[in-house]
Amino acid sequence: MSSYKGHLFGGVLFFMPFAYLLGILFDYDELPTWQYVLQLLILFGITLLFALFPDVDIKSKGQRTFYWIFFILDLMLIVQGMWREAAFLGLFAMTPLISKHRGWTHSLWAAFLIPLPFIILPMWYANASWTVGVPYYLAAVTGNLSHRFMDGIFFGR
């Protein structure tokens, strides 16, 4: 089991080859320098957040970080009158708290399902192609898998 610092370190390690592959697959290297750097910073941030995500089911830095994000997003949805979305976010945000540690938040299926809003929301709200969210989805999956690696879950420990 790793601490939040260990999980952040794992996120950094996993992000490096991921960023290289993204540059190849999505032609990020053809963007103007400022857009390229901004895109990498966003993807890096998502990777680090999801390197912490599985520990939202216990008192941790990850839990505190995500619940601040959930609170701000929920408040923004309420202010905009998006009651249904605010309710679903609140429901989603509560689910880790009613499960045991190393329960579903540490499962392999969660690593691939929890980030799906990165693909679905741009399609739903912006009528964008599903491919728009793929880099963000992959960054979240990369971060989550780094958490599993640092906890030794891949090795059955």
N, C-alpha and C positions, 0 to 999 in steps of 0.2 A: 504494500500500500504506500502511496506517495502523498506528500503534503501538497498544499496549493502551489508552493514554489516548484516542487517537482513536476506537477502537472503543467505549470506554465513553461517550464524548461522543455518538457516533452512536446508541448505545442509548438515551441520554437523549432525544435529538431524536426518535427514532422512537417512544419510549414516550408522549410527550405527546399526539399525536393518537389513538394506540391507547387510552390511558386514557379519553379523552373518548368514543370509540366504545363502549368497554366499559360505561361508565356508562349509555349509552343502551340498548345491546342487552341487558344483564344486570341492569338496575335496581339497580345498586350504590348509586346515590344514595338509595335507599329503606332502606338498611341503617342501623343505629345508627352514629354517627360513629366509634366505636372499631373496629367491624368493617369499615367502609368504608376507614379508614386502613390497617388491618392487611392487608386484601385488596389494596389498591393497593401496599403495600410488598412483599408477596409477589410480585405480578405484576411489579413494578419489578425486584426481585432476579432473577427468572427471565429477564427481558428482558436485563438486564446480563450475566448468566452466558452466555446464548446469543449475545450480541454478541461474546463472547470465544471461544466454542466452536470455530469453524472452525480456530483456530490451535492446537488441542491436538496437531496433528501435528508441531509444532516446539517447541523450548525457548522457552517464553513464560510470561507471568503467567497466561494462560488455561490452559495445560497444568498448571501447578503448582496452580491453584485447582481444576480439575476432578479431578485425580488425588488431591487431598486429600479431595474429596467422595466419589470412588469408593472410596477406602480406608476412610473412615468407614462408608459404606453397606455395603461388603463385610464389614467387621468386625461390624456390627450383624446382618447376615444370618447370618453364621457363628455368632455367639453365640446366635441364636434357632433354630439348627439347620436353617436354610433353605439346605441345601447346594446344591441345584439352582439356586436363584436367585443364590446367591453365585458359582457357577461361570459362569452366563450373564453376570452383571455383569462378572466378570473377563475373560471372552472379549470382551465388547463394549468394555471399557476398553482392551484391547490393540490393537484394530483400527486406530486412527489412527496408532499407532506403526510399523506395518508398511507404511504408504503414504507416498507422496511429498507434499511440501507443495503446497498448492493442488490436491490430488487430490480424492478423494470428499468430504472434509469441507467443501470450498468449492463443492460442486455444488448446483444448485438442488433436485434431488430430495432431497438430504440435509437441506436446510432444512425440508422438509415431512415427511420420514420419521423422522428422529432424535427429534423431540418426540412421536411417537405414543404412547410410554408414558404420557404425561399423560392420554391418553384411555383407553388399554387397561387400565392397572393398576387404576384405581378400579372398572372393570367386573368385572375378574377377581377382585380381592381383597375388594372391599366390596359387590359385587353392585349397584353404583350405575349410574345411567343414563350413557350415553356423554357426555351434555351436561355432566356435572359437571366433566370435565377440559378442556372446550373453552377457557375463558379462559386456562388455564395453557399449553395447546398453542399458542394464538394469541400469547401473550406470548413463548414460545420462538421461534416462527416470525418474529415481529417483530424480536427481537434478532438472529437469524441473518441476516435480510434486511438489517438495518442494517450488519452486518459486510460483506456483499457490496457494499453501496452505498459504504461507506467505503473498501473496497479498489478501487473503481472497476470491479468485475466487471460491473455492470449496463451499463457503457458500453464494455465490450470492451477495457479497458486492461490 
